[in-house]
């Protein structure tokens, strides 16, 4: 997550990059942070159905909130809540939800 208050980091490590260093990973992008479409939901739910455990990373980016750009709602953007529900229903194992927020 690249915050908007401290300049640009010299390098970024995504949650996927961090987890892949220590565990076998299967990745599917359900949607981006705007989540204006459900087209990636099928791939995300299929991955959750195959995985022993699922880590679902959701939240906002600096497009939704940042310095002098406040959100008017604390709700997740777009269809993210629907993605959480779909993945929870499809997962065969435990689901950990990581919320990346706080622009």
Secondary structure, DSSP 8 states (H G I E B T S, - for coil): ---SSS---S----HHHHHHTTS---------SS----TTHHHHHHHHHH-SEEEEEEE--TTTSBTTB--S--S-STTHHHHHHHHHHH-SSEEEEEEE---
